[in-house]
Amino acid sequence: MKSKLISQPNDELLIFLSGWGCDDNQFKEISCSKNILLCWDYADINFDFDFSRYKKVYLAAYSAGVFAAGLIKDKFPKLESSLAINGNPLMFDKYYGIPPNVIKVFKGLNLSNYMDFRLKYLVTDEAELKEFNKNPSLRSFEDCFAELDALIKYSKQTYPIMEFDRALIGEKDKIFNPSRQKEYFKGKYAVLENCAHDVFTRFKNFDDILNLSAGIK
């Protein structure tokens, strides 16, 4: 697992587990009043970080990061809160997880179809696609495929599950079925109206995301 610390002059930390295929370039313009430990690439799950300087630690996980959180949850300190964004811990489950036909789409990505994939699965329209393309992930397809293979391998073993306090669900998510997301999180969620899988064309500040989720009971 790769990580990058984005520092602020305070003692609060947000652990952000990003999604499959993501990297730090994708989130370089997103701000937060807290320190951010940005994590990506779950081809391996080696995770080691000194949390001792932080008095409050929060967790937000996006997409595949929601699944990955369970794999490293024993490494986390006491969390003030945990938020799942367009994902659930049963990423490859036949009912709650990503449909097999979408996994097949992931495995078939290449330079010629990647823009169509972004528009169909990640954003809602051309305007959001333009915003998404300003800071895309710079990882190679080969690197992303290796990560996907590793995630699938983890899912075929007995793996720990991270139970989240609350969740945000994109109304138009075509990767995780919104209805089954609602069923999984059993009322501990808020729906993002007219929002596809990627929420970061809409939110440029993690504080806004955390504040929005704070009202979920």
C-alpha positions as a LaTeX table, in Angstrom:
\begin{tabular}{lrrr}
\hline
Residue & $x$ (\AA) & $y$ (\AA) & $z$ (\AA) \\
\hline
Met1 & 0.00 & 0.00 & 0.00 \\
Lys2 & 1.21 & 3.47 & $-0.82$ \\
Ser3 & 0.52 & 6.51 & 1.33 \\
Lys4 & 1.20 & 10.22 & 1.55 \\
Leu5 & 0.78 & 12.51 & 4.54 \\
Ile6 & $-0.69$ & 15.92 & 3.82 \\
Ser7 & 0.12 & 17.98 & 6.89 \\
Gln8 & $-1.79$ & 20.66 & 8.76 \\
Pro9 & $-0.74$ & 22.44 & 11.98 \\
Asn10 & $-3.09$ & 20.52 & 14.28 \\
Asp11 & $-3.45$ & 17.16 & 16.03 \\
Glu12 & $-6.35$ & 15.70 & 14.04 \\
Leu13 & $-5.89$ & 13.13 & 11.28 \\
Leu14 & $-8.15$ & 11.80 & 8.55 \\
Ile15 & $-7.16$ & 8.41 & 7.16 \\
Phe16 & $-8.48$ & 8.32 & 3.60 \\
Leu17 & $-8.48$ & 4.96 & 1.83 \\
Ser18 & $-9.05$ & 5.73 & $-1.84$ \\
Gly19 & $-10.51$ & 3.45 & $-4.50$ \\
Trp20 & $-9.19$ & 0.92 & $-6.99$ \\
Gly21 & $-6.88$ & 2.49 & $-9.56$ \\
Cys22 & $-6.57$ & 5.76 & $-7.65$ \\
Asp23 & $-3.38$ & 7.60 & $-6.73$ \\
Asp24 & $-2.32$ & 10.80 & $-4.98$ \\
Asn25 & $-2.50$ & 12.89 & $-8.16$ \\
Gln26 & $-6.23$ & 12.31 & $-8.30$ \\
Phe27 & $-6.75$ & 14.04 & $-4.94$ \\
Lys28 & $-4.10$ & 16.73 & $-5.04$ \\
Glu29 & $-6.61$ & 19.59 & $-5.11$ \\
Ile30 & $-8.86$ & 18.31 & $-2.32$ \\
Ser31 & $-8.35$ & 20.18 & 0.93 \\
Cys32 & $-9.10$ & 19.47 & 4.58 \\
Ser33 & $-8.68$ & 21.24 & 7.90 \\
Lys34 & $-7.25$ & 17.99 & 9.29 \\
Asn35 & $-4.04$ & 16.22 & 8.39 \\
Ile36 & $-4.74$ & 13.63 & 5.69 \\
Leu37 & $-3.11$ & 10.24 & 5.40 \\
Leu38 & $-3.93$ & 9.48 & 1.77 \\
Cys39 & $-3.66$ & 5.77 & 0.93 \\
Trp40 & $-3.89$ & 3.90 & $-2.38$ \\
Asp41 & $-2.85$ & 0.74 & $-4.25$ \\
Tyr42 & $-3.95$ & $-2.38$ & $-2.40$ \\
Ala43 & $-1.81$ & $-4.79$ & $-4.41$ \\
Asp44 & $-0.23$ & $-5.36$ & $-1.01$ \\
Ile45 & $-1.71$ & $-4.44$ & 2.35 \\
Asn46 & 1.42 & $-3.49$ & 4.24 \\
Phe47 & 0.35 & $-0.58$ & 6.42 \\
Asp48 & 2.49 & 1.06 & 9.09 \\
Phe49 & 2.01 & 4.56 & 10.46 \\
Asp50 & 2.80 & 6.31 & 13.75 \\
Phe51 & $-0.46$ & 7.76 & 15.06 \\
Ser52 & 0.99 & 8.88 & 18.40 \\
Arg53 & 1.00 & 12.63 & 17.67 \\
Tyr54 & $-2.72$ & 12.76 & 16.84 \\
Lys55 & $-5.43$ & 13.22 & 19.48 \\
Lys56 & $-8.32$ & 12.51 & 17.12 \\
Val57 & $-8.27$ & 10.14 & 14.15 \\
Tyr58 & $-11.07$ & 9.75 & 11.61 \\
Leu59 & $-11.52$ & 7.27 & 8.76 \\
Ala60 & $-13.09$ & 7.84 & 5.36 \\
Ala61 & $-12.94$ & 5.08 & 2.76 \\
Tyr62 & $-14.00$ & 5.23 & $-0.87$ \\
Ser63 & $-15.08$ & 2.36 & $-3.11$ \\
Ala64 & $-12.46$ & $-0.45$ & $-2.86$ \\
Gly65 & $-11.03$ & 1.35 & 0.17 \\
Val66 & $-14.11$ & 0.29 & 2.12 \\
Phe67 & $-13.18$ & $-3.34$ & 1.51 \\
Ala68 & $-9.49$ & $-2.68$ & 2.15 \\
Ala69 & $-10.25$ & $-1.06$ & 5.51 \\
Gly70 & $-11.16$ & $-4.44$ & 6.95 \\
Leu71 & $-7.83$ & $-5.91$ & 5.88 \\
Ile72 & $-5.89$ & $-3.36$ & 7.94 \\
Lys73 & $-8.38$ & $-2.43$ & 10.66 \\
Asp74 & $-6.19$ & $-3.89$ & 13.41 \\
Lys75 & $-3.59$ & $-1.23$ & 12.56 \\
Phe76 & $-5.97$ & 1.66 & 13.23 \\
Pro77 & $-6.01$ & 3.55 & 16.54 \\
Lys78 & $-9.32$ & 4.39 & 18.23 \\
Leu79 & $-11.41$ & 6.18 & 15.62 \\
Glu80 & $-13.67$ & 9.15 & 16.23 \\
Ser81 & $-15.82$ & 8.08 & 13.27 \\
Ser82 & $-15.71$ & 5.95 & 10.13 \\
Leu83 & $-17.38$ & 6.77 & 6.82 \\
Ala84 & $-17.88$ & 4.57 & 3.75 \\
Ile85 & $-18.29$ & 6.40 & 0.43 \\
Asn86 & $-19.81$ & 4.48 & $-2.50$ \\
Gly87 & $-18.60$ & 1.10 & $-1.34$ \\
Asn88 & $-19.21$ & $-1.62$ & 1.22 \\
Pro89 & $-17.03$ & $-4.23$ & 2.91 \\
Leu90 & $-18.45$ & $-7.04$ & 0.75 \\
Met91 & $-16.95$ & $-5.71$ & $-2.46$ \\
Phe92 & $-17.04$ & $-9.05$ & $-4.31$ \\
Asp93 & $-20.17$ & $-10.51$ & $-2.72$ \\
Lys94 & $-22.68$ & $-11.82$ & $-5.29$ \\
Tyr95 & $-25.50$ & $-9.77$ & $-3.77$ \\
Tyr96 & $-23.96$ & $-6.67$ & $-2.18$ \\
Gly97 & $-20.79$ & $-6.36$ & $-4.19$ \\
Ile98 & $-19.76$ & $-5.18$ & $-7.64$ \\
Pro99 & $-21.60$ & $-7.18$ & $-10.34$ \\
Pro100 & $-19.42$ & $-9.66$ & $-12.29$ \\
Asn101 & $-20.17$ & $-7.88$ & $-15.57$ \\
Val102 & $-18.67$ & $-4.68$ & $-14.14$ \\
Ile103 & $-15.58$ & $-6.55$ & $-12.93$ \\
Lys104 & $-15.27$ & $-7.81$ & $-16.51$ \\
Val105 & $-15.40$ & $-4.20$ & $-17.73$ \\
Phe106 & $-12.59$ & $-3.31$ & $-15.28$ \\
Lys107 & $-10.42$ & $-6.11$ & $-16.66$ \\
Gly108 & $-11.02$ & $-5.00$ & $-20.24$ \\
Leu109 & $-9.96$ & $-1.37$ & $-19.84$ \\
Asn110 & $-7.46$ & 0.09 & $-22.30$ \\
Leu111 & $-6.54$ & 3.44 & $-23.81$ \\
Ser112 & $-9.28$ & 3.30 & $-26.42$ \\
Asn113 & $-12.20$ & 2.68 & $-24.04$ \\
Tyr114 & $-11.10$ & 4.40 & $-20.84$ \\
Met115 & $-12.85$ & 7.72 & $-21.54$ \\
Asp116 & $-16.11$ & 5.94 & $-22.29$ \\
Phe117 & $-15.72$ & 3.98 & $-19.04$ \\
Arg118 & $-15.22$ & 7.16 & $-17.02$ \\
Leu119 & $-18.32$ & 8.77 & $-18.51$ \\
Lys120 & $-20.51$ & 5.69 & $-18.11$ \\
Tyr121 & $-19.39$ & 4.47 & $-14.69$ \\
Leu122 & $-17.66$ & 7.25 & $-12.75$ \\
Val123 & $-19.43$ & 10.55 & $-13.48$ \\
Thr124 & $-22.89$ & 11.75 & $-14.47$ \\
Asp125 & $-22.18$ & 13.97 & $-17.50$ \\
Glu126 & $-19.59$ & 15.59 & $-19.76$ \\
Ala127 & $-19.09$ & 18.52 & $-17.35$ \\
Glu128 & $-18.14$ & 16.16 & $-14.52$ \\
Leu129 & $-15.93$ & 14.18 & $-16.89$ \\
Lys130 & $-14.05$ & 17.36 & $-17.78$ \\
Glu131 & $-13.55$ & 18.07 & $-14.07$ \\
Phe132 & $-12.48$ & 14.48 & $-13.40$ \\
Asn133 & $-9.93$ & 14.62 & $-16.22$ \\
Lys134 & $-8.13$ & 17.62 & $-14.72$ \\
Asn135 & $-6.38$ & 15.38 & $-12.19$ \\
Pro136 & $-6.66$ & 11.74 & $-13.29$ \\
Ser137 & $-4.82$ & 8.84 & $-11.78$ \\
Leu138 & $-1.43$ & 8.39 & $-13.44$ \\
Arg139 & $-1.13$ & 4.67 & $-12.77$ \\
Ser140 & $-0.70$ & 2.24 & $-15.66$ \\
Phe141 & $-3.39$ & $-0.28$ & $-16.60$ \\
Glu142 & $-0.97$ & $-3.09$ & $-15.73$ \\
Asp143 & $-0.52$ & $-1.65$ & $-12.25$ \\
Cys144 & $-4.28$ & $-1.34$ & $-11.76$ \\
Phe145 & $-4.93$ & $-4.87$ & $-13.02$ \\
Ala146 & $-2.38$ & $-6.23$ & $-10.52$ \\
Glu147 & $-4.21$ & $-4.40$ & $-7.74$ \\
Leu148 & $-7.57$ & $-5.81$ & $-8.88$ \\
Asp149 & $-6.18$ & $-9.34$ & $-8.95$ \\
Ala150 & $-4.87$ & $-8.88$ & $-5.42$ \\
Leu151 & $-8.22$ & $-7.58$ & $-4.17$ \\
Ile152 & $-10.01$ & $-10.55$ & $-5.71$ \\
Lys153 & $-7.47$ & $-12.89$ & $-4.10$ \\
Tyr154 & $-8.06$ & $-11.32$ & $-0.67$ \\
Ser155 & $-11.81$ & $-11.72$ & $-1.11$ \\
Lys156 & $-11.47$ & $-15.47$ & $-1.68$ \\
Gln157 & $-9.86$ & $-15.90$ & 1.72 \\
Thr158 & $-11.45$ & $-15.45$ & 5.12 \\
Tyr159 & $-11.04$ & $-11.73$ & 5.57 \\
Pro160 & $-11.94$ & $-9.31$ & 8.39 \\
Ile161 & $-14.76$ & $-6.83$ & 7.82 \\
Met162 & $-14.72$ & $-3.22$ & 8.93 \\
Glu163 & $-18.09$ & $-2.07$ & 10.21 \\
Phe164 & $-18.60$ & 1.61 & 9.40 \\
Asp165 & $-20.52$ & 4.16 & 11.45 \\
Arg166 & $-22.19$ & 5.67 & 8.40 \\
Ala167 & $-22.16$ & 5.76 & 4.62 \\
Leu168 & $-22.70$ & 8.05 & 1.64 \\
Ile169 & $-24.41$ & 6.47 & $-1.37$ \\
Gly170 & $-24.44$ & 7.95 & $-4.86$ \\
Glu171 & $-27.96$ & 7.89 & $-6.26$ \\
Lys172 & $-26.63$ & 7.03 & $-9.75$ \\
Asp173 & $-23.73$ & 4.77 & $-8.80$ \\
Lys174 & $-23.32$ & 2.10 & $-11.50$ \\
Ile175 & $-20.55$ & 0.20 & $-9.73$ \\
Phe176 & $-22.17$ & $-0.52$ & $-6.37$ \\
Asn177 & $-25.95$ & $-0.92$ & $-6.63$ \\
Pro178 & $-27.50$ & 1.95 & $-4.61$ \\
Ser179 & $-30.52$ & $-0.09$ & $-3.47$ \\
Arg180 & $-28.33$ & $-2.86$ & $-2.10$ \\
Gln181 & $-26.03$ & $-0.29$ & $-0.53$ \\
Lys182 & $-29.02$ & 1.09 & 1.37 \\
Glu183 & $-29.96$ & $-2.42$ & 2.41 \\
Tyr184 & $-26.44$ & $-3.18$ & 3.61 \\
Phe185 & $-26.04$ & $-0.03$ & 5.70 \\
Lys186 & $-29.52$ & $-0.34$ & 7.21 \\
Gly187 & $-30.41$ & 3.33 & 7.61 \\
Lys188 & $-26.93$ & 4.56 & 8.52 \\
Tyr189 & $-26.55$ & 6.43 & 5.25 \\
Ala190 & $-27.29$ & 9.57 & 3.29 \\
Val191 & $-28.02$ & 9.56 & $-0.44$ \\
Leu192 & $-26.10$ & 11.90 & $-2.73$ \\
Glu193 & $-28.68$ & 12.97 & $-5.27$ \\
Asn194 & $-27.75$ & 12.83 & $-8.97$ \\
Cys195 & $-24.30$ & 11.55 & $-8.03$ \\
Ala196 & $-22.44$ & 8.74 & $-9.75$ \\
His197 & $-19.60$ & 6.62 & $-8.34$ \\
Asp198 & $-17.00$ & 9.37 & $-8.17$ \\
Val199 & $-18.01$ & 12.08 & $-5.68$ \\
Phe200 & $-14.81$ & 14.10 & $-5.85$ \\
Thr201 & $-15.81$ & 16.19 & $-8.85$ \\
Arg202 & $-18.51$ & 17.53 & $-6.52$ \\
Phe203 & $-16.65$ & 17.76 & $-3.22$ \\
Lys204 & $-13.31$ & 19.56 & $-3.09$ \\
Asn205 & $-13.02$ & 19.63 & 0.70 \\
Phe206 & $-13.07$ & 16.63 & 2.99 \\
Asp207 & $-14.60$ & 18.79 & 5.72 \\
Asp208 & $-17.72$ & 19.15 & 3.56 \\
Ile209 & $-17.94$ & 15.36 & 3.18 \\
Leu210 & $-17.46$ & 14.74 & 6.90 \\
Asn211 & $-19.93$ & 17.48 & 7.86 \\
Leu212 & $-22.52$ & 16.07 & 5.49 \\
Ser213 & $-22.16$ & 12.61 & 6.99 \\
Ala214 & $-22.18$ & 13.87 & 10.58 \\
Gly215 & $-25.97$ & 14.20 & 10.49 \\
Ile216 & $-26.47$ & 10.49 & 9.79 \\
Lys217 & $-27.79$ & 8.67 & 12.85 \\
\hline
\end{tabular}
